[in-house]
Amino acid sequence: MHWKEALIVQRRKIDRRFNPAMSEDKRRKLYDDWKKAVKRAMKWEEEA
């Protein structure tokens, strides 16, 4: 590790931490719906 990189690593700190509040079921449902939308968009692209 370069000395400048080591200095950055030594001095960095966590300002904020993200903690998800969404339930696993809701996350999975939204993600599944998103994947369906992407598939539809890809098919639309092929038809154009």
C-alpha positions, 0 to 999 in steps of 0.5 A: 500500500502506498503511504498516501493511501495508508494515510487516507485509510488511517484518517477516514471515518464513517459519517453515516451508515445506511440501515434498510427499513424495508421488509424482506418481503416488500424488497423481494416483491419490488425487485421482482416487479423491477426485473419484469419491467426490465424484461418487458423493456428489452422485448420492446427494444427488440420489436422496435 
